[in-house]
């Protein structure tokens, strides 16, 4: 049986991974507004590349319900606390890049 410190660090790391996952979702919402299917596919590929190494690092890839709940709580906390300000900032950056060089056209 693993120590409590190991389990708490696993939960914390997957909570932070969930927050990054929420940020990644916001980025893909803004980048792929017209080509939604391509954006969804890229989002899920990058999600696997983000979450699977985090699972391998925390507990050697062992799936547990508590880790999944921690990941989803991280996404929920990101959406509740940071979503509005980060999404607004990303929209402003996108607008400036679009006007500057035609980056998103």
C-alpha positions in Angstrom: 0.0 0.0 0.0 1.3 3.4 -0.9 1.8 6.1 1.7 -0.7 8.9 2.2 1.9 11.5 1.0 2.1 9.6 -2.4 -1.7 9.5 -2.7 -2.1 13.2 -1.8 0.6 14.2 -4.3 -1.1 12.1 -7.0 -4.4 13.8 -6.3 -2.8 17.3 -6.3 -1.0 16.7 -9.6 -4.1 15.4 -11.3 -6.1 18.4 -9.9 -3.5 20.7 -11.5 -3.6 18.6 -14.7 -7.4 19.1 -14.7 -6.9 22.9 -14.5 -4.5 22.8 -17.4 -7.0 20.6 -19.3 -9.6 23.3 -18.9 -7.2 26.0 -20.2 -6.4 23.8 -23.2 -10.2 23.5 -23.9 -10.6 27.3 -23.9 -7.6 27.7 -26.2 -9.1 25.2 -28.7 -12.5 26.9 -28.5 -10.9 30.1 -29.8 -8.5 28.6 -32.3 -11.0 26.3 -34.1 -14.2 28.4 -34.3 -14.9 27.5 -37.9 -13.4 24.0 -38.1 -15.0 22.5 -35.0 -14.4 18.8 -35.9 -10.7 19.4 -36.5 -10.4 21.2 -33.2 -12.2 18.5 -31.3 -9.9 15.8 -32.7 -6.8 17.8 -31.9 -8.1 18.6 -28.4 -8.6 14.9 -27.6 -5.3 13.9 -29.0 -3.5 16.5 -26.9 -5.6 15.6 -23.9 -4.4 12.0 -24.1 -0.8 13.4 -24.4 -1.4 15.5 -21.3 -3.2 13.2 -19.0 -1.6 9.8 -19.8 2.0 11.0 -18.8 0.5 12.6 -15.7 -1.0 9.3 -14.7 2.2 7.4 -15.5 4.2 9.9 -13.3 1.8 9.9 -10.4 1.0 6.2 -9.9 2.5 4.3 -12.8 -0.7 4.5 -14.9 -3.0 2.9 -12.4 -6.5 4.2 -12.9 -8.6 5.0 -9.8 -11.9 6.6 -9.3 -10.4 9.2 -6.9 -7.9 10.3 -9.5 -10.6 10.7 -12.1 -12.7 12.7 -9.6 -9.6 14.9 -8.8 -9.1 15.6 -12.5 -12.7 16.6 -13.0 -12.7 18.8 -9.9 -9.6 20.5 -11.4 -11.6 21.2 -14.6 -14.6 22.5 -12.6 -12.4 24.7 -10.4 -10.8 26.2 -13.5 -14.1 26.8 -15.1 -15.5 28.4 -11.9 -12.5 30.6 -11.0 -10.4 31.3 -14.1 -12.5 30.7 -17.2 -14.0 34.2 -17.6 -10.8 36.1 -17.2 -8.6 33.7 -19.2 -11.2 33.4 -22.0 -11.5 37.2 -22.2 -7.7 37.6 -22.3 -7.4 34.9 -25.0 -10.1 36.7 -27.1 -8.2 40.0 -26.8 -4.9 38.3 -27.9 -6.7 36.7 -30.8 -8.2 40.0 -31.9 -4.8 41.8 -31.7 -3.1 39.0 -33.7 -5.8 39.1 -36.3 -5.5 42.8 -36.8 -1.7 42.8 -36.8 -0.8 40.1 -39.3 -3.9 38.3 -40.4 -2.8 35.4 -38.2 -6.2 33.7 -37.8 -7.6 34.4 -41.3 
